[in-house]
Amino acid sequence: MKILLSTALISALLTGCATKNAPTDILTYRSPADAQTAIRDSHHYNIIGDYNHRLPVEPRPWRKLNDDQAPKSGANS
């Protein structure tokens, strides 16, 4: 148990000493006070696109719907 605890303590101490750069030095964001920072495009995009309102309808017989969509028998079949 003492070996496990000492190993964890030593690794935590070495990890803390290994970072020489402050987190602000390695982050990619820019300072808001920087005048050279570009302004991002804030164009509005419609998320629902061309929405068509639909009302509920009564169910229809499925057999007639299947027969209407089935290929017609004849010269082409």
Summary of the structure (lengths in Angstrom):
residues: 77
radius of gyration: 33.7
end to end distance: 80.7
largest distance: 88.5
contacts: 68
relative contact order: 0.05
helix: 38%
strand: 0%
